[in-house]
């Protein structure tokens, strides 16, 4: 289903682009639009929401690809750094690689949960000049189930025996499995206390004992402040759709004013949908409503860009004709 392309980062880390190639896959023109999918915490290209989004993209005739973060989806952890919500270097590298392979293609992106946090920060950094290259390299993007404010999300997820707390415990268990999987690589870091990590029961505990130690944050709150999307939304210059459900257990705060102040962003809020779910139909274990919305938004943006390019070309042709000397 996927053709894996490992990429070595500048610090010796390993990420991978998994190019989706379903049964009956036909060779596509080099200018076929590419959609980069960013998965959530402890996820990867094998996650159901990634597979169904890739299926939807391929059905449209576009080229889907999933970025697997360091140590995810079977990748070895080959550098001192793990992935986290505030680290955007690997997205920058992936976008560059896609443009190198398909220089004539438009590149779109879809981020889910933690992937939406990373994508939002990356787009803002491209807008504020953090990256030297002009623009983000992404024509438009969709971000699904972004917590927006990680502090508020943490507070909600810390109430014992709440639905949010149960999600917290479940994800913490998956993070610990990730750490156990890469125990040999991580145990080489003197700053990591593997015993206390093993005793961690919440995401915040693990952020304190792993992410903060490896990325130099004093405390989890400092990490959450650096990664939260609220501050970055006003800086985005790429057309974006944020899709969030009000019953999302990880929703921190709705960025209503932030999106209102930026004409490049659209905020879509539904009463229900959960976290990276938005299920539909009598058999809700297939293409989700969020996939349909994402494809519709990206298609609309692509069509608008095509019309804009045609208008610009027509104006250019008319200008050249006007400048020709009369015979």
C-alpha positions as CSV (number, residue, x, y, z in Angstrom):
1,X,0.0,0.0,0.0
2,X,2.9,2.4,0.8
3,X,6.3,2.9,-0.9
4,X,8.6,4.1,1.9
5,X,11.2,6.7,1.3
6,X,13.5,7.2,4.4
7,X,15.0,10.6,4.8
8,X,18.1,11.4,6.9
9,X,17.8,14.7,8.8
10,X,20.7,17.1,9.3
11,X,21.2,15.9,12.9
12,X,21.3,12.2,11.9
13,X,17.6,11.5,12.6
14,X,15.4,9.4,10.3
15,X,11.9,10.3,9.1
16,X,10.1,8.7,6.2
17,X,7.7,9.7,3.4
18,X,5.2,6.8,2.8
19,X,3.9,7.3,-0.7
20,X,0.4,5.8,-0.9
21,X,0.1,3.4,-3.8
22,X,-3.3,1.5,-3.7
23,X,-4.1,-1.6,-5.8
24,X,-4.5,-0.6,-9.4
25,X,-2.3,2.5,-8.9
26,X,-1.4,4.1,-12.2
27,X,1.5,6.3,-12.9
28,X,0.5,10.0,-12.5
29,X,1.7,13.0,-14.4
30,X,4.6,14.9,-12.7
31,X,2.4,18.0,-12.1
32,X,-0.3,16.0,-10.2
33,X,-1.1,17.7,-6.9
34,X,0.6,16.2,-3.8
35,X,-1.1,16.1,-0.4
36,X,1.2,15.7,2.6
37,X,-0.5,14.0,5.6
38,X,0.8,14.6,9.1
39,X,-0.3,12.1,11.7
40,X,-1.0,12.5,15.4
41,X,0.7,11.4,18.6
42,X,2.3,7.9,18.4
43,X,0.7,7.4,15.0
44,X,2.0,6.9,11.5
45,X,0.9,5.9,8.0
46,X,-0.7,2.7,9.4
47,X,-3.4,4.7,11.3
48,X,-6.9,4.3,10.0
49,X,-7.5,8.1,9.5
50,X,-4.2,8.3,7.5
51,X,-5.2,5.4,5.3
52,X,-8.7,6.7,4.6
53,X,-7.5,10.2,3.9
54,X,-4.9,8.8,1.5
55,X,-7.7,6.7,-0.1
56,X,-9.8,9.8,-0.6
57,X,-6.9,11.7,-2.1
58,X,-6.0,8.9,-4.5
59,X,-9.7,8.6,-5.5
60,X,-9.5,12.2,-6.6
61,X,-6.5,11.4,-8.8
62,X,-4.0,13.3,-6.6
63,X,-0.8,11.9,-5.0
64,X,-1.0,11.2,-1.2
65,X,2.0,10.9,1.0
66,X,2.3,10.5,4.8
67,X,5.2,11.9,6.8
68,X,6.2,9.4,9.6
69,X,8.0,11.2,12.5
70,X,11.1,10.0,14.2
71,X,10.7,6.5,15.7
72,X,7.1,6.1,14.4
73,X,5.6,3.5,12.1
74,X,8.6,1.1,12.4
75,X,11.3,3.7,12.0
76,X,14.4,3.5,14.2
77,X,15.3,6.4,16.4
78,X,18.7,7.3,15.0
79,X,19.3,10.7,16.6
80,X,19.2,12.4,20.0
81,X,15.8,14.0,19.2
82,X,12.3,12.6,19.3
83,X,9.4,14.4,17.7
84,X,7.2,16.9,19.5
85,X,4.5,19.6,18.7
86,X,7.0,22.5,18.7
87,X,9.5,20.9,16.4
88,X,8.9,21.8,12.7
89,X,12.3,21.1,11.1
90,X,11.2,17.7,9.7
91,X,8.1,19.1,8.1
92,X,10.3,21.7,6.4
93,X,12.6,18.9,5.1
94,X,9.7,16.9,3.9
95,X,8.2,19.8,1.9
96,X,11.5,20.5,0.3
97,X,11.9,16.9,-0.7
98,X,8.5,16.7,-2.2
99,X,9.2,19.9,-4.3
100,X,12.5,18.4,-5.4
101,X,10.8,15.3,-6.7
102,X,7.8,17.1,-8.2
103,X,8.8,20.7,-8.9
104,X,5.8,21.2,-11.2
105,X,3.2,20.0,-8.6
106,X,1.2,22.0,-6.1
107,X,1.7,20.7,-2.6
108,X,-1.2,20.6,-0.1
109,X,-1.2,19.4,3.5
110,X,-3.5,17.8,6.1
111,X,-2.6,17.6,9.7
112,X,-4.3,15.7,12.5
113,X,-4.1,16.3,16.2
114,X,-0.4,16.8,17.1
115,X,0.2,16.9,13.4
116,X,-2.1,19.9,13.1
117,X,-0.1,21.6,15.9
118,X,3.1,21.0,14.0
119,X,1.7,22.1,10.7
120,X,0.2,25.3,12.1
121,X,3.5,26.3,13.7
122,X,5.3,25.6,10.5
123,X,3.0,27.7,8.4
124,X,3.3,30.6,10.8
125,X,7.1,30.4,10.8
126,X,7.1,30.5,7.0
127,X,4.8,33.6,7.3
128,X,7.0,35.4,9.8
129,X,10.3,34.7,8.1
130,X,11.7,32.0,10.4
131,X,12.5,29.9,7.4
132,X,14.7,31.6,4.8
133,X,12.8,30.3,1.7
134,X,10.0,32.4,0.5
135,X,6.6,30.9,1.4
136,X,5.7,27.7,3.0
137,X,5.8,25.5,-0.1
138,X,2.2,24.5,0.7
139,X,-0.6,25.9,-1.4
140,X,-3.3,25.3,1.2
141,X,-3.8,23.2,4.3
142,X,-6.5,21.5,6.5
143,X,-5.9,21.0,10.2
144,X,-8.2,18.6,12.0
145,X,-8.7,18.3,15.8
146,X,-6.1,20.9,16.8
147,X,-6.2,21.5,20.6
148,X,-5.2,25.1,19.9
149,X,-4.4,25.8,23.6
150,X,-2.3,23.0,25.1
151,X,-2.5,24.4,28.6
152,X,-6.3,24.4,28.7
153,X,-6.4,21.0,27.0
154,X,-4.1,19.7,29.8
155,X,-6.3,21.1,32.5
156,X,-9.3,19.4,31.0
157,X,-7.5,16.1,30.6
158,X,-6.3,16.2,34.2
159,X,-9.7,15.8,35.9
160,X,-9.8,12.3,37.3
161,X,-12.3,9.8,35.8
162,X,-13.5,12.3,33.2
163,X,-13.6,11.2,29.5
164,X,-10.7,13.5,28.9
165,X,-8.7,11.9,31.7
166,X,-9.3,8.4,30.3
167,X,-8.0,9.6,26.9
168,X,-5.0,11.1,28.6
169,X,-4.2,7.8,30.4
170,X,-4.6,5.8,27.1
171,X,-2.4,8.1,25.1
172,X,0.2,8.1,27.9
173,X,0.3,4.4,27.7
174,X,1.0,4.5,24.0
175,X,3.8,7.1,24.5
176,X,5.4,4.7,27.0
177,X,5.2,1.9,24.5
178,X,7.1,4.2,22.0
179,X,9.7,4.9,24.7
180,X,10.1,1.2,25.5
181,X,10.5,0.5,21.8
182,X,13.3,3.0,21.6
183,X,14.7,2.3,25.1
184,X,18.2,1.6,23.9
185,X,18.5,4.8,21.9
186,X,16.9,7.0,24.7
187,X,18.8,5.4,27.5
188,X,22.0,6.9,26.1
189,X,20.8,10.3,27.3
190,X,22.1,11.0,30.7
191,X,19.4,13.7,31.2
192,X,16.6,11.1,30.9
193,X,15.5,9.3,34.1
194,X,14.2,6.0,32.6
195,X,12.8,4.9,36.0
196,X,10.6,8.0,36.5
197,X,9.5,7.7,32.8
198,X,8.3,4.2,33.5
199,X,6.3,5.4,36.4
200,X,4.6,8.2,34.4
201,X,0.8,7.9,34.0
202,X,-0.2,11.1,32.1
203,X,0.9,12.9,29.0
204,X,2.1,15.8,31.1
205,X,4.4,13.6,33.1
206,X,6.0,12.3,30.0
207,X,6.3,15.7,28.4
208,X,8.1,16.8,31.6
209,X,10.4,13.8,31.7
210,X,11.2,13.4,27.9
211,X,10.3,16.4,25.7
212,X,11.4,19.0,28.1
213,X,14.7,17.3,28.8
214,X,15.5,16.8,25.1
215,X,14.3,20.2,23.9
216,X,15.5,22.4,26.8
217,X,12.2,23.5,28.2
218,X,12.1,24.2,31.9
219,X,8.7,22.7,32.4
220,X,5.8,21.2,30.5
221,X,4.0,24.6,30.6
222,X,6.9,26.2,28.7
223,X,6.6,23.5,26.0
224,X,2.8,24.0,25.8
225,X,3.3,27.7,25.4
226,X,5.8,27.2,22.6
227,X,3.6,24.7,20.7
228,X,0.1,26.0,21.1
229,X,-1.5,27.2,17.9
230,X,-3.4,30.2,19.2
231,X,-0.4,32.5,18.9
232,X,0.5,31.3,15.4
233,X,-2.8,31.5,13.6
234,X,-2.6,35.3,13.0
235,X,0.8,34.8,11.3
236,X,-0.3,32.2,8.7
237,X,-0.2,33.4,5.1
238,X,-1.4,30.1,3.6
239,X,-5.1,29.4,3.0
240,X,-6.2,27.1,5.9
241,X,-9.2,25.3,7.2
242,X,-9.4,24.3,10.9
243,X,-11.9,21.6,11.6
244,X,-12.8,20.9,15.2
245,X,-15.7,19.3,17.2
246,X,-17.0,20.9,20.3
247,X,-17.0,17.4,22.0
248,X,-13.3,16.8,21.2
249,X,-11.8,15.7,24.6
250,X,-8.5,17.5,23.8
251,X,-10.0,20.8,22.7
252,X,-8.4,23.6,24.7
253,X,-9.9,26.8,23.4
254,X,-11.6,27.9,20.2
255,X,-9.5,30.4,18.2
256,X,-12.5,32.5,17.1
257,X,-10.9,35.9,17.3
258,X,-7.6,34.7,15.9
259,X,-9.2,33.2,12.8
260,X,-11.5,36.3,12.4
261,X,-8.4,38.5,12.3
262,X,-6.7,36.4,9.6
263,X,-8.4,36.3,6.2
264,X,-6.3,33.2,5.3
265,X,-7.9,31.0,7.9
266,X,-11.4,29.4,8.2
267,X,-12.6,27.9,11.4
268,X,-15.3,25.2,11.1
269,X,-16.8,24.0,14.4
270,X,-19.3,21.1,14.7
271,X,-21.3,20.0,17.8
272,X,-20.0,16.4,17.5
273,X,-17.2,14.6,15.9
274,X,-14.9,13.7,18.7
275,X,-11.1,13.6,18.3
276,X,-9.9,12.8,14.7
277,X,-13.2,10.9,14.2
278,X,-16.2,12.7,12.5
279,X,-17.7,9.2,11.7
280,X,-20.6,8.9,9.3
281,X,-23.0,6.3,8.0
282,X,-24.4,3.0,9.3
283,X,-21.0,1.4,9.1
284,X,-18.8,4.3,10.3
285,X,-15.4,2.6,9.8
286,X,-14.5,3.9,6.4
287,X,-14.1,7.3,4.8
288,X,-15.0,9.9,7.4
289,X,-16.8,13.2,7.0
290,X,-13.6,15.0,7.8
291,X,-12.0,13.4,4.7
292,X,-14.7,14.7,2.5
293,X,-14.5,18.2,4.0
294,X,-10.7,18.3,3.6
295,X,-10.8,17.2,0.0
296,X,-13.6,19.8,-0.8
297,X,-11.5,22.6,0.7
298,X,-8.3,21.6,-1.0
299,X,-10.1,21.2,-4.3
300,X,-11.7,24.6,-4.0
301,X,-8.3,26.2,-3.2
302,X,-6.7,24.4,-6.2
303,X,-9.5,25.5,-8.5
304,X,-9.2,29.1,-7.4
305,X,-5.4,29.0,-8.0
306,X,-5.9,27.6,-11.4
307,X,-8.4,30.4,-12.3
308,X,-6.0,33.0,-10.9
309,X,-3.1,31.5,-13.0
310,X,-5.3,31.6,-16.2
311,X,-6.3,35.2,-15.5
312,X,-2.7,36.2,-15.0
313,X,-1.6,34.4,-18.2
314,X,-4.4,36.0,-20.2
315,X,-3.4,39.5,-18.9
316,X,0.2,38.8,-19.7
317,X,-0.7,37.7,-23.2
318,X,-2.8,40.8,-23.7
319,X,0.0,43.0,-22.5
320,X,2.5,41.4,-24.9
321,X,0.1,41.8,-27.8
322,X,-0.4,45.5,-27.0
323,X,3.3,46.0,-27.0
324,X,3.8,44.5,-30.4
325,X,4.5,47.1,-33.1
326,X,1.7,47.6,-35.7
327,X,2.6,46.3,-39.2
